[in-house]
Amino acid sequence: MAEIKEYVAKTDENGSVTISEEVIASIASIAALEIDGVAALGTSTVADFLGKKASSKGVKITIGEDSAEIALTITVKKGFVIPTVAKSVQANVISAVESMTGLSVSAVNVKVGNVAFEKETKKKKAAEEAAAE
């Protein structure tokens, strides 16, 4: 069984507040998926075909003494400008993680692992071919 790492966000006279890395990864995942042009996190794997999808798939968190570094792998939708999408993901993830956890984010490294192409139906393809004639 994998060990869940934790980050102590605040300790005072009332006790401490502890946030697991899985929670930070979930926040980062949701923030990344909010960006127009992001089709999915991670890339297609055998686990996707078997229906095993994790909410933090494609996200890695590295916690330092006073900040976190987040690495994300995303799939970008066809037709979107990859650097623009990646910068938007970085800004949204930093904003979401910092505002929800109080943890400083030192970096958000975005790797584009795939491009999602829309699936064309046979009818649509046939209609386009007929219109071209």
MOWOCOR-V658824 format. One record per run of one state. SS is the DSSP state (A for helix, B for strand, O for the rest). FROM is the first residue (numbers start at 1). TO is the last residue. If there is no record, write none. Layout:
SS_FROM_TO ; SS_FROM_TO
This chain:
O_1_5 ; B_6_12 ; O_13_14 ; B_15_20 ; A_21_33 ; O_34_37 ; B_38_41 ; O_42_45 ; A_46_49 ; O_50_58 ; B_59_63 ; O_64_66 ; B_67_77 ; O_78_81 ; A_82_101 ; O_102_103 ; B_104_116 ; O_117_121 ; A_122_132 ; O_133_133
